[in-house]
Amino acid sequence: MRLDPLVVQQQISNIRLQYPELANDEEAWALTIESETDAHELLQKLENKRRLALIAAAQIKGSIEGLKINIINDLEARLARMDRCDEGMRKLLFKVMEMAGIRSKVFPYSTLSIANGQQHVIITDEAIIPDVLFRIKREPDKARIKEMLKAGQTVRGAELSNAEPHLTIRTK
């Protein structure tokens, strides 16, 4: 038998009309829905389909990830080799130019120049650097703001969102 969501929806609507008193009794409502409609079977069928889709997605993702990982690893290894080659060639170019006393050499597609380096800061002991020389990142403490708002306090520039219902699925 094919389970049709529209039929289940109609079954539930009929029960609401026939037995309005069940709306206030959660347990009775649940038993009635389970015994008088195809909702339980439909939910089970949908959950089984969802789980099968999840399994299929994981298999596909595993295949794609495996392929991606191989391609990415190959490209990253190639990139690392090219970076090492570039670094080696730069060092060799520098040494040759330095030995020959050449400060600049112009080629059709590039110009090589030996330039004086710039000084940079080396931190030898961060603990003794004065506080005025530190940057402080400023960001809202959302956990604390939430506590205050839930306690009924007003926080200018912040408010609580409406909690949206969501589906929770637990698996064993």
C-alpha positions as CSV (number, residue, x, y, z in Angstrom):
1,M,0.0,0.0,0.0
2,R,1.3,3.4,-1.0
3,L,1.3,6.0,1.8
4,D,0.1,9.4,0.6
5,P,1.0,12.4,2.8
6,L,-2.2,14.2,1.6
7,V,-4.3,11.3,2.7
8,V,-2.6,11.3,6.1
9,Q,-3.2,15.1,6.3
10,Q,-6.9,14.6,5.6
11,Q,-7.1,11.8,8.2
12,I,-5.6,14.1,10.8
13,S,-7.9,16.9,9.9
14,N,-11.0,14.6,10.1
15,I,-9.9,13.5,13.6
16,R,-9.5,17.2,14.7
17,L,-13.0,17.9,13.5
18,Q,-14.6,14.8,15.0
19,Y,-12.8,14.9,18.4
20,P,-11.9,18.5,19.3
21,E,-11.6,17.5,23.0
22,L,-8.4,15.5,22.2
23,A,-6.5,18.8,21.4
24,N,-5.9,19.2,25.2
25,D,-4.8,15.7,25.9
26,E,-1.4,15.0,24.3
27,E,-1.4,11.3,25.2
28,A,-4.9,10.6,23.9
29,W,-4.2,12.6,20.8
30,A,-1.0,10.6,20.1
31,L,-2.8,7.3,20.6
32,T,-5.6,8.3,18.3
33,I,-3.3,9.5,15.6
34,E,-1.3,6.3,15.8
35,S,-4.4,4.0,15.7
36,E,-6.7,5.9,13.4
37,T,-4.3,7.3,10.7
38,D,-1.4,6.2,8.6
39,A,0.7,8.9,10.1
40,H,2.9,6.5,12.1
41,E,3.7,4.4,9.0
42,L,4.3,7.5,6.9
43,L,6.7,8.9,9.5
44,Q,8.5,5.6,9.6
45,K,8.7,5.3,5.8
46,L,10.0,8.9,5.5
47,E,12.6,8.3,8.3
48,N,13.8,5.1,6.5
49,K,14.1,7.1,3.2
50,R,16.0,9.9,5.0
51,R,18.4,7.4,6.5
52,L,18.9,5.6,3.2
53,A,19.6,9.0,1.6
54,L,22.1,9.8,4.3
55,I,23.9,6.5,3.8
56,A,24.0,7.0,0.0
57,A,25.2,10.6,0.5
58,A,28.0,9.3,2.8
59,Q,29.0,6.7,0.3
60,I,29.1,9.3,-2.6
61,K,30.8,11.8,-0.4
62,G,33.4,9.2,0.6
63,S,34.0,8.4,-3.1
64,I,34.2,12.1,-4.0
65,E,36.3,12.9,-0.9
66,G,38.7,10.1,-1.8
67,L,39.0,11.4,-5.3
68,K,39.3,15.0,-4.1
69,I,41.9,14.0,-1.5
70,N,44.0,12.3,-4.1
71,I,43.8,15.2,-6.6
72,I,44.3,17.8,-3.8
73,N,47.3,15.8,-2.4
74,D,48.9,15.6,-5.8
75,L,48.4,19.3,-6.5
76,E,49.6,20.3,-3.0
77,A,52.7,18.1,-3.5
78,R,53.3,19.7,-6.9
79,L,52.8,23.2,-5.4
80,A,55.3,22.4,-2.6
81,R,57.8,21.2,-5.2
82,M,57.3,24.4,-7.3
83,D,57.7,26.6,-4.1
84,R,60.9,24.8,-3.2
85,C,62.2,25.2,-6.7
86,D,61.3,29.0,-6.6
87,E,63.0,29.4,-3.3
88,G,66.1,27.5,-4.4
89,M,66.4,29.5,-7.6
90,R,66.0,32.8,-5.7
91,K,68.8,31.8,-3.4
92,L,71.0,30.8,-6.3
93,L,70.2,34.0,-8.2
94,F,71.0,36.1,-5.1
95,K,74.3,34.3,-4.5
96,V,75.4,34.6,-8.2
97,M,74.5,38.3,-8.3
98,E,76.1,39.0,-4.9
99,M,79.4,37.2,-5.9
100,A,79.4,39.1,-9.2
101,G,78.7,42.4,-7.6
102,I,75.5,42.9,-9.7
103,R,72.8,45.0,-8.0
104,S,70.3,44.9,-10.8
105,K,69.8,42.8,-14.0
106,V,67.0,43.5,-16.5
107,F,65.6,40.7,-18.6
108,P,62.6,40.8,-21.1
109,Y,60.2,39.4,-18.6
110,S,61.7,40.3,-15.2
111,T,64.1,42.6,-13.4
112,L,66.3,41.2,-10.7
113,S,67.4,43.6,-8.0
114,I,69.3,43.2,-4.7
115,A,67.6,45.5,-2.2
116,N,68.5,46.2,1.4
117,G,66.2,44.4,3.8
118,Q,63.9,46.0,6.3
119,Q,64.2,45.7,10.0
120,H,61.5,43.7,11.8
121,V,60.5,43.2,15.4
122,I,61.5,40.1,17.2
123,I,59.7,39.4,20.5
124,T,62.1,37.9,23.0
125,D,59.8,37.9,26.1
126,E,56.1,38.7,25.6
127,A,55.4,38.7,29.3
128,I,57.5,41.9,30.0
129,I,56.1,44.0,27.1
130,P,54.0,46.9,28.5
131,D,50.2,46.5,28.3
132,V,49.9,49.7,26.2
133,L,51.7,47.9,23.4
134,F,49.1,45.2,23.1
135,R,46.1,45.2,20.8
136,I,42.8,44.0,22.3
137,K,40.2,42.4,20.1
138,R,36.7,43.8,21.0
139,E,33.7,41.5,20.5
140,P,30.4,41.1,22.2
141,D,30.2,38.4,24.9
142,K,27.0,36.7,23.6
143,A,26.8,34.2,26.4
144,R,26.8,36.9,29.1
145,I,24.3,39.1,27.0
146,K,22.0,36.1,26.7
147,E,22.1,35.5,30.5
148,M,21.2,39.2,31.1
149,L,18.4,39.2,28.6
150,K,16.9,35.9,30.0
151,A,17.1,37.4,33.5
152,G,14.9,40.3,32.2
153,Q,17.6,42.9,32.0
154,T,17.8,45.3,29.1
155,V,20.9,45.3,26.9
156,R,21.0,48.2,24.5
157,G,21.9,46.9,21.0
158,A,20.9,43.3,21.7
159,E,17.7,41.2,21.8
160,L,16.8,37.5,22.0
161,S,15.6,35.8,18.8
162,N,12.5,33.8,18.6
163,A,13.2,30.1,19.1
164,E,12.3,28.3,15.9
165,P,11.0,24.8,16.2
166,H,13.3,22.1,14.7
167,L,13.3,18.4,14.2
168,T,15.6,16.4,16.5
169,I,16.6,12.9,15.3
170,R,18.4,10.5,17.6
171,T,20.0,7.3,16.5
172,K,21.3,4.5,18.6
